Amino acid sequence: MTDRIRTDRLTPQLRRWVAHPRIGLKATLGFVQARGGGPFKVPTQAAGSVLEQIVGRPAAEAFVELHGGETLSVPKADQILRQIRNADICARRHAGEARRTLAREYDLTVRQIDNIYGAAEPAPSPQRDLFGGL
């Protein structure tokens, strides 16, 4: 799932959580969806905490190791969700799905679908360079 987002476009805090081997994208997304947009006091013990209920034991233990006792300003989930949505749109558009269908499904305009698809990094071409890189 991490390959569906550009972590370099995330805030440093989100990037750190997504890259952490015991937190990752799934737990980060769950956490920011549940608590994003406000402060969150990270417990000093993961077991039995609200944090454990949100992200599971291994990720909660990692959060406690990183931020135990701190009050975090948790960013909203918009950045991650938008990137996942855009990756889905690009993949489906690349597969030939109609712009109008995607626009209706994602509650966007056809122009927005075009902008999202046009902003995506092009897939590498299997064709060799005819002029040898000149």
C-alpha positions as CSV (number, residue, x, y, z in Angstrom):
1,M,0.0,0.0,0.0
2,T,2.9,2.4,0.7
3,D,3.8,2.3,-3.0
4,R,0.5,4.1,-3.7
5,I,1.6,7.3,-2.0
6,R,4.5,9.6,-2.4
7,T,5.9,9.9,1.2
8,D,8.1,12.8,0.2
9,R,4.8,14.8,-0.1
10,L,3.8,14.0,3.5
11,T,4.7,16.1,6.6
12,P,7.9,14.9,8.3
13,Q,5.8,13.5,11.2
14,L,3.6,11.4,8.9
15,R,6.7,10.3,6.8
16,R,8.4,9.1,10.0
17,W,5.4,7.1,11.1
18,V,4.8,5.6,7.6
19,A,8.4,4.6,7.3
20,H,8.5,3.0,10.8
21,P,8.6,-0.8,10.5
22,R,6.0,-1.4,13.3
23,I,3.7,1.6,12.4
24,G,3.5,1.8,8.6
25,L,0.9,3.3,6.4
26,K,-2.1,1.3,7.7
27,A,-1.6,2.3,11.3
28,T,-0.7,5.8,10.5
29,L,-3.8,6.2,8.4
30,G,-6.0,4.7,11.1
31,F,-4.5,7.0,13.7
32,V,-4.9,10.2,11.7
33,Q,-8.4,9.3,10.7
34,A,-9.4,8.7,14.3
35,R,-7.5,11.5,15.9
36,G,-6.4,13.9,13.2
37,G,-6.9,17.6,13.4
38,G,-6.3,18.0,17.1
39,P,-4.0,17.2,20.0
40,F,-3.5,13.7,21.2
41,K,-1.7,12.7,24.5
42,V,0.3,9.6,23.7
43,P,0.1,7.2,26.7
44,T,3.2,5.9,28.4
45,Q,2.0,2.4,28.2
46,A,0.5,0.8,25.1
47,A,-1.4,-2.0,26.7
48,G,-5.1,-1.3,27.2
49,S,-4.8,2.3,25.8
50,V,-7.1,4.0,23.3
51,L,-4.1,4.1,21.0
52,E,-3.8,0.3,21.1
53,Q,-7.5,0.1,20.2
54,I,-6.9,2.4,17.2
55,V,-3.7,1.1,15.7
56,G,-3.1,-2.3,17.4
57,R,-0.5,-3.4,19.9
58,P,2.7,-3.4,17.8
59,A,2.1,0.1,16.4
60,A,0.9,1.4,19.7
61,E,4.1,0.2,21.3
62,A,6.1,1.9,18.6
63,F,4.2,5.2,19.1
64,V,4.8,4.9,22.9
65,E,8.6,4.4,22.2
66,L,8.7,7.4,19.9
67,H,6.3,9.8,21.7
68,G,5.3,8.3,25.1
69,G,3.9,11.1,27.4
70,E,4.0,13.7,24.6
71,T,1.0,15.6,23.4
72,L,1.1,15.5,19.6
73,S,-0.6,17.8,17.2
74,V,-2.0,15.1,14.8
75,P,-2.4,16.1,11.2
76,K,-5.6,15.4,9.4
77,A,-5.8,12.4,7.1
78,D,-6.4,14.5,4.0
79,Q,-2.9,14.3,2.5
80,I,-2.8,10.5,2.7
81,L,-6.3,9.9,1.5
82,R,-6.0,12.3,-1.4
83,Q,-2.8,10.5,-2.6
84,I,-4.5,7.1,-2.3
85,R,-7.5,8.4,-4.2
86,N,-5.4,10.0,-6.9
87,A,-3.4,6.8,-7.3
88,D,-6.6,4.8,-7.7
89,I,-7.9,7.3,-10.3
90,C,-4.7,7.1,-12.3
91,A,-4.6,3.3,-12.3
92,R,-8.2,3.1,-13.3
93,R,-7.8,5.8,-16.0
94,H,-4.7,4.0,-17.3
95,A,-6.7,0.8,-17.5
96,G,-9.2,2.7,-19.8
97,E,-12.0,3.6,-17.4
98,A,-14.0,6.6,-18.6
99,R,-13.3,10.0,-17.2
100,R,-17.0,10.7,-16.6
101,T,-17.4,7.5,-14.6
102,L,-14.5,8.3,-12.4
103,A,-15.7,11.9,-11.9
104,R,-19.1,10.7,-10.8
105,E,-17.7,8.1,-8.5
106,Y,-15.2,10.4,-6.8
107,D,-17.5,13.4,-6.8
108,L,-15.0,15.4,-9.0
109,T,-15.3,17.1,-12.3
110,V,-13.9,15.6,-15.5
111,R,-11.4,18.4,-15.6
112,Q,-10.2,17.4,-12.1
113,I,-9.8,13.8,-13.2
114,D,-7.7,15.1,-16.2
115,N,-5.5,17.2,-13.9
116,I,-5.0,14.3,-11.5
117,Y,-4.1,11.9,-14.4
118,G,-2.0,14.5,-16.1
119,A,0.0,15.2,-12.9
120,A,0.9,11.5,-12.4
121,E,4.4,10.4,-13.1
122,P,4.4,8.6,-16.5
123,A,5.0,4.9,-16.4
124,P,8.5,3.9,-17.6
125,S,8.4,2.9,-21.3
126,P,9.6,-0.6,-22.2
127,Q,10.8,0.9,-25.5
128,R,14.5,1.7,-25.8
129,D,15.8,5.2,-26.7
130,L,16.1,5.4,-30.4
131,F,19.0,7.8,-30.3
132,G,20.9,6.3,-27.4
133,G,20.2,9.2,-24.9
134,L,21.2,12.0,-27.2
